[in-house]
Amino acid sequence: TSCQAEDFINAFSIFKNIFSVIASLCFVPADIISTVEFNPSGELLATGDKGGRVVVFQREQETKSQPQRRGEYNVYSTFQSHEPEFDYLKSLEIEEKINKIRWLPQQNAAYFLLSTNDKTVKLWKISERDRRPEGYNLKDEDGRIRDPSTITSLRVPVLQPTDLMVEATARRVYSNAHTYHINSISVNSDLQTYISTDDLRVNLWNLEITDQSFNIVDIKPSNMEDLTEVITAAEFHPQQCNTFAYSSSRGSIRLCDMRKQALCDTHCKFFEEPEDPSTRSFFSEIISSISDIKFSHSGRFLMTRDYLTVKVWDLNMENKPLETYQVHDYLRGKLCSLYENDCIFDKFECVWNGSDSVIMTGSYNNFFRMFDRNTKRDVTLEASRENSKPRAILKPRKVCMGGKRRKDEVTVDSLDFSKKILHSTWHPQDNIIAVAASNNLYIFQDKVA
């Protein structure tokens, strides 16, 4: 098994730890990373935290003398995206925590991203400025308005070189459209619209219009006592601008076509795996809830993550998943204690690599799992400041189910459930991944020669 893991790492060059960033000696809850996302080119990496901050990292350019620097990311911009608010009508406190970040494809020299907390989505522009205007007629150099009586001549303002500055500007604010907490946002392939999703509704926005959105899915019953499921995530198809999918807390996925009708309450495809009655338990409905949903880059497949498994669905086959991967099946016998400490409600994300051949998702004890869809091999790796030195090759980890424990194995009872990899992202082209573990961000890349 250890040889298989090593072969798997060598086969597709799994990952060498470059460095750990966003490490804080004085840990505070506001520093906990709540989302992480590469931009479409992979040159930028953004993280959001519980304190409402967004930190953007930029990839270093390689040089002939230091080709290994190509995988390093350094801080590019930091800004406060959301502030805590209070809804006085509902006596409800709105947290500043960033739930999701989604990048827009780059159209010019500036970068644009969407960030959201529970209620409000914002469009941010990140741009560089290395010149500043000087020689105003009505203002002095400090920006104060001059006395018109002192102006005796006109001058032409000029642009003077200055130190490079990276500015983050809020260009749009999309608010007052969600009664419930926003759990996901997704940018459409038409680059003009996006969807924001809460527990019961999906809203369609035009990026240029902030005061109007269209409700395209509404599963709220007339009597809330009849509510049987909630929406957990939604995403647009990567190529078809009319198609999107959303998942539910009952483990089902609905594929909708906006060309069919304005309100997409009736789906065009329904994906659900029949439950085995022999394995049904008190926890079955909880662990079947889908926490994340991702279309493959090709648009042919759909990946979902529930508590114990990752499933890959073929869009042409609705009755069962094409592939099912067990993430941490050894926890099946500990569901009772996981329910008592609320870990069973953790929402793990899942991601594809650039070629859709490998999938990655997180687990406990700062473990994250990778599954090769072609060879059917899998590996468990650990993101830890104690066990990972910069540029050190990660060693496969294994959880011992019972019996005699081998060296370097971890027993199920010794797992630390307070350490968990909930958020991760994969570079769109290269074998570079970023995983968030509490207030630490780890970036790994394949082996550099």
Helices and strands as residue ranges (DSSP letters): H 2-11, E 16-21, G 29-31, E 33-38, E 44-49, E 53-59, G 67-71, E 73-80, E 85-87, E 92-94, E 100-103, E 111-116, E 121-134, G 148-150, E 158-174, E 184-187, E 193-197, E 201-206, E 213-218, G 224-226, E 231-236, E 243-248, E 253-257, E 269-271, G 277-279, H 284-287, E 292-295, E 301-305, E 309-314, E 323-326, G 329-334, H 335-340, G 343-345, E 350-352, E 358-362, E 367-372, E 378-382, E 398-400, E 409-411, G 412-414, E 421-426, E 432-437, E 440-445
